[in-house]
Amino acid sequence: MKPLVGKAILAAIPIKPFGVAKARLAGKLDAASRSRLGKAVAGRTAAAATDTGALVAIVTGDPDVASWARTSGYLTIDERDSPQGGLNGAAEAVIFEAARRQRVWAIIHADLPLITPAALTPVFAAAERELILVPSHDGGTNVIAGHHTSFRFAYGPASFHTHMAYYPHARVMQNPQLALDLDTEADLIRAVRHPDGRWLAKLVNLGAGTAI
């Protein structure tokens, strides 16, 4: 596939250990299924970013996730390189690495089941000129991208509004393929029902007509 954006972007995807992710889906999926789901959606997210022509990095402090990333051909960034822990620390490590490589950066949530290269392309292109925020459907921030050498990350509940308060001149780019992340059972059902999410149905053994 011909790259859509080029090699100016470091597209970074923070990933938790596959075995502990998606605990809120326990009512629908057992631990093994949740691990398989997390790995599959993260792989799709990374593949979509790769197909834009970006350099893709997996950000993690987990050895198993790092091994999966290297085996899959992705760069790895150790989230422990930042003194701040959690997702905010992982994001800070990305900015450091992007500055070292003199690249624009993008931080993408790993659990976006509807993501496509075409959805990411305008975000990456715009990030070369301005700060971009892509909100989730429930008030989070699924993608942040820019060329800045520092950023005040505030991931957590209502993070989109917090980020906008910190950076009121940021450009907001809304896209349904980037807005849905898999946090709850309702999110999973919504994804399976969407045309771009039907690939999930067989993976999690749910039909498109399944109801909560």
N, C-alpha and C positions, 0 to 999 in steps of 0.2 A: 504494500500500500504506500502511495506517495505521501510523505509527511505533509501535514496541513499547516503547521506553524513554524517548523524549523527547530534548531537546537539552542534557542535562546532561553528556554525555560527549564528550571529544575522543578519538576512536579513531585512533591513529596506526600507520602501517604502514611500517616501514623497508624500503627496496628498493635492492638493489645494481644496477649497470648490467646491463641485460637481456643484453647480449652476452657477459658473462663469468660469469653465474650458472650454477649447476648443472653444474660441471665434472665431478663424480663420476658424471654420467649419460652421459658421453661414450661409454661402451661400447654404449649403446642408441640415442643420439640425436646427430646432428651439431650443429654450432654454431648453425645457423639454427633447427633444431627446438628446441634448448634455449632459445634466446632467445624463440621463440614460446610455448613452454610457460611460461616464467617470467612473461611478460606476461599470459598468459591466467589463470594461477592467482592472480597479484597482483590482476588485475581482478575475479576472483570474490571474493577476500577483501575487497576494498574495497567491492564491491556488497553483500555480506552485512552489513558494518558499516553501510553507508548505510541499508539497509532496516530497521535497528533504530531509526532516527531520530537516530543519533549524527552529530556533525560529524566527517568523515573527513579526515585529513591524510596525505599521502605524505611520508615523511622520506627525503631523499636528498641526495647531493652531486653527482649526475650530471645534466648538463644535459638529456640525452635523456629520462631518467626524469621529471625535473621538467616537461618540456614535455608528455609523455604525461599526467601527472597533471593539469596545468592544462587541457589539452584535454578531459579526462574529467570536469572539473568539481570536482576535489578541491583542497583547500588544500594548499600545499606548505610544508614546514619544511626548512631547510638544515641538514643534520647538522653542517656546519662551524661552526654557531653555538655548539657546545660545544667547549671546549679539548681534550677527550678524543676520540680518533678511534674509528673502527669502530662496531660496533653499540651498545656501551656509551655512546659519545658521542652517537649518534643518539637513544638513549633519554633521555639527560639533556636534550637539546634539546627533547624532547617535554614533559618536566615543566616546563621554563621557560615554554613556550608555554601549557600548560594553566593554570599559575598566573597568567599574564598575562590569560588569558581567564576566569579563575575557574571552571574546569571540572574535573570528575573526569577522570582520564586512563586510557587503556588502550593498551598497546603490543602489537600483534598481529604475529606472523610472517607474511610475505607468501606463504609457500608451503604453505598449508593447503587441499588440494584437496577435502576433504569438508566444509568450513565451511558453516554455514547461519546465517541471522539468529536462529533459535530457539536455536542452540547458544550464541550470544553474549549473548542477552538476560539470562539469570540472572547471568552474569558482570558485566555492566554494572550491573545493579540492585544487586548485592551490593557493588560497588566504591564506592558512595556512602557505605557505612558501615564498610568494612573493607578491608584489603589482600588481594588475590586473586592466587593463583598457579595457573596451569593447566599441568601438565607435559606434555611430549611423550612419545611411546612409548619413546624411547631416552634419557631422562634430561635432556633440555633443558627450556626454559621457553617454551612457545609463546605464552602470553598472561600479561601482568602488568598488573594494574589497581588503582587506588587513588586516594585524594584527598590523599595526602601531598605535601608541597612538596619533599621530597628522598627519594632512594632509592639504595641502594648496588647498582648493577647489576653482574652478574658473568656475562654471557653467555659461552658457550664450552662445552667438554665438561663434562658433569654439572652444568650450571648450576642445575638445579632443586634439587639437594641443597645447593649453595652458597647459593642464595637462601634456602632453608629454614633453613640454619644462621645466616644473618644475621637472619632474621625468623621465629623459631620460632612466633610467634602468628598468622602469616598463615593465611588460609583456603585450603585446597587444593580446587579444583573440577576433577574429572576428567570428561572428555567425549571419547568416541572420535572425534567429528567435529572436535575441536580438537587431538587428540593426534598425528595423523599429519601429518608434514611431509615434503617431498620432498627428501631428502638423498642417497639411494642408489637404485640400480636396483631393489632389493627393495621400497623404499618406493613406487616408481612402479607396480610390478606389483600391490602390495597395494591401492593406490588404484584402479587400473583394475578390479580384481575387486570392489570395494565398490559397492553400489547407488548411493551418492551420488557415486561417482567415475567412473561409466561414461561421463560426458561427455568424459573424457580420452582414451578409446580411439581415437576418430577423429582427435583432434588430434595424437596421437603415433604413429598408425598401429599400435596394439597391440590385440590382441583380449583379451577378458576371460579367456581361457584361456591366455594367454601365460605361459611359465615362464622363469625366469632361466637 
